[in-house]
Every structure is written in C-alpha cells, then in structure tokens.
Amino acid sequence: MSEMQAPFAGRREFLKAAGAASTALLLPAQSAYAADPIQFFAWSAGVDQVKSHIAAFEKKTGLKVNYNNAPWAQYRDTMVTKFVGNAPIDTMWVSDSWLPEWADAGWLAPIDGYPELMKYNAEVDDFCNQSMRYKGKQYGLTYYSDYMAFFYDESKLKKAGIAAPPQTWDEVVQQSLIMKKAGIAEFPLMLSMARESWLIEFLSAMVFSNGGRFVDDAGNAVMHDPKKGAQQAMQWAVDAVNKHKIVSPACVEVGELNGLKSFTSGNHAFAMLGRYRVRTLNDPTQSQIAGNAKQALMPAGPGGSHATVGWLRFYGLTTQAAKNRERAANAIKLIEWFGGKADGQYAFQKLMFMDIGSGFGVKSLFQDPDIKASYARYSDITMFEKQQKLAQKKDVVSRWFGEWDEVNGTAWQSAILGKSTVPDALKKSAQAWNDMKKG
C-alpha cells in the first residue's frame, strides 16, 4: 500500500476556478439516476478484492455498480477532470490530504446526516475519524489507514550487546554510536529525507514524537516556535547527520523505497518506514534481515511521547449524488458495505489485510483470530495496535499543502546540509505557510 499523497503544487487557483464551475453546473432531474448503476471510482489497488466485494453487494441488494479505476499516480488528476466535467460519480476513494481541496471545491458532501454511517465512528481509531473531518463535518468512512513506524534489526542490537531497542531519540543516538564504533553499521539509522510525497510523514512522526506541531488548532504556523517541538526534531536530525554521523548525509537524496531496500539489505540497525512494510522486511525472498526486523514504539523526544503520524484513505460521497435522494441512498449502502459492515462483519477491511496486508482503522479487527494468526507470521500485532493508538493526523492538511510541502521539505534539507540554521529554516517554512494561508 504505497499510495501516498502527491503534492498538488501550483494548482490552487485552478481548484478555486474548478470548484466554482462545478457547483454552477445544473444536475439532472431527481428521477434521472434512480435506475442507473452506482458509479464507484477508485485507484487500481486490490482490484480483484474490490470486484469480489462488489459482486457480493450486487447479489445481496439487487443494485448494480459501475466500477472504474485509475493508477494511483494519475488518480488525482483524473478525478479533478471528472469533477470539473460533471462526470457521473457517486462514491470514490479519497486521500485525507485532498479533503480540504475537494470539500471547498464543492465536490464532496458531508455524511453527518447519515446515522447508518456515523454509527461506525465509535469503533474506529480516533485519528481516522479526525482525518475525515473538515470544518466541523465528516466526509466519509475509512477504507485504509496506517502510520509511520520505527523498526530495528534485532540481530545488530544483539551483536552490539544491546538488550532492548531505544525508547527515546537520545537512546537512538547512544545505541547508534555503540554500533558505529563496533563497525556493525556505518550509518545505523536510515532516514529517508528526499523531497517526495513521503517526506511529510517522516517529518511529522519526528515532530509529533517530540511533542511538537507544525500548526496550531487555528491553523497558524507554530513550527518556528522553539517550544513547539519542530525545532527540537529538526535539530536532532541535523546533529544525527553532521555531529554524530549516525545518518548518512546522502539521506536528502534517499526516497522511501530506496530506504526500504537499504534497510532490507542489512545496512542499518534502525529505520522509519510505513508500518505495512514489515511484511517485506520479514519476507526472506525480499529481505536479508528477515526474521530480525522488529517494531518498537516511536522514540520519544525530551518532553515528548511515543506519538507518530497516521494517514487515511476513505470512501467519499459526491455532492452530485447527495442532491438526489435515491442516488444518495444507494451510494450510502455501497459505502457502508465497503467501509462499514457487510452482513455484520468488517469484511472488506479484513479481506484487504489478509490478501495484501493493508492497515485498518477498526479497533475490533485487532482481536480477529484470523488477522492475529496472519500477522504473527511476520510481526507483533500487540505492538501494531499499541502504536496505532498513539497515531495523530497530519496537522498540515490544507488547500495549500502541496505548495507549502515543497518549501518545508527544502527548508529541512537546507538545515541538514548546513546551508541554513535550524531557526532560519523553520522561520522560512512558517512564513511560507502563513503567506499561503492568507492567499
């Protein structure tokens, strides 16, 4: 499940215009869509599983579903084009990073008025519910969720005489220096700091675990405030590269996938990766450290906690469908069938986990016997659940996120490469945020 949000730089004005255009288009009469299939669009992940679950839905309800998909890399642009063109879409997969843009453009409808969907909130992890909320309204049901995890190579710790993985970022430094001195790993910690869509996940995990934030509850930049955690996290990363030399200076060119490959090749003792990567880490056909890759809680910074960042993909309802009573009712049934329970079970989230290892937001699934047995083959589900309870939603999700993400990523890289001081780098990031927010 490597479908991550991609920056949407340079298109704020386009989205504003597109949103205005889409809301101005007239919809067909109420009865026009009553007999039509439910129009469902997704990116091309788990296609066989989706088709299977649709077939069961059609058999159960007698309703027909027209399912289409597009590759993740083209999905966002494809959907924007369809929205602007008023293409018939009832429900689709949505990334949490697109919610503000799509909601403000008038393409997504809130689901707060549908108790058959809202009842599932009590059974879902809080960061998932929060990731589907915007301006006080909820816009969907969870499809897939996961978080940034901290992994270690148990064999390297044992070789260094280290009994347990680090609990704090200071301990990461201490243990890394022991292994570096012993020649166990030249750069014990693998950090992926390339400017790509994954970067905000890595940075958010570090900031959150240091008790910090990028922005406050009012949406104002606080990353430059020395007391808010981001400066502490950035200084740690700068020191890890330049002072302690436990992270390679080439980290600014290493993306998530190459970082994964480097860790599975046995080059490092520690790594931050998406939690779902544990399957690959402990697969002997893909990893040289299979059987030794373990998950620990995200290290805590001074005054921080074991918090990490989570992300979410969800089922959204279009405003186009919401304006037609029968069309909306049918779409809601499909959303519940996929994002809620089907015949009394969270069938689709379980199916996706069992078949392709994708994460889930439903708390009760951690107790499912099949899921527990499956996960035990390559990791510890207790740790999976424990860390997920500490996951937080990204606080920088906004209409201007894509543009700001480019500036922020450059600022972090500049500090790591010694081209900027930590305070100056974060001031630049904060100024860019506030300027874009005003614009």
Sequence and secondary structure as in RCSB ss.txt:
>XXXX:A:sequence
MSEMQAPFAGRREFLKAAGAASTALLLPAQSAYAADPIQFFAWSAGVDQVKSHIAAFEKKTGLKVNYNNAPWAQY
RDTMVTKFVGNAPIDTMWVSDSWLPEWADAGWLAPIDGYPELMKYNAEVDDFCNQSMRYKGKQYGLTYYSDYMAF
FYDESKLKKAGIAAPPQTWDEVVQQSLIMKKAGIAEFPLMLSMARESWLIEFLSAMVFSNGGRFVDDAGNAVMHD
PKKGAQQAMQWAVDAVNKHKIVSPACVEVGELNGLKSFTSGNHAFAMLGRYRVRTLNDPTQSQIAGNAKQALMPA
GPGGSHATVGWLRFYGLTTQAAKNRERAANAIKLIEWFGGKADGQYAFQKLMFMDIGSGFGVKSLFQDPDIKASY
ARYSDITMFEKQQKLAQKKDVVSRWFGEWDEVNGTAWQSAILGKSTVPDALKKSAQAWNDMKKG
>XXXX:A:secstr
        TT HHHHHHHHHHHHHS    TTTTTTS EEEEEESSSHHHHHHHHHHHHHHH   EEEEEE HHHH
HHHHHHHHHTT    EEEEEGGGHHHHHHTT EE  TT HHHHGGGGGB HHHHHHTEETTEE EEEEEEEEEEE
EEEHHHHHHTT  S  SBHHHHHHHHHHHHHTTS SS EE   SSSTTHHHHHHHHHHHTT  SB TTS B TT 
TTSSHHHHHHHHHHHHHTS  S GGGGG  HHHHHHHHHTT  SEEEEEGGGHHHHT TTT TTTTTEEEE   B
 TT  S EEEEEEEEEEEHHHHTSHHHHHHHHHHHHHHHS BTTB HHHHHHHHHH     BGGGGG HHHHHHH
TTTS HHHHHHHHTTEE  TT STTHHHHHHHHHHHHHHHHTTSS HHHHHHHHHHHHHHHHH 
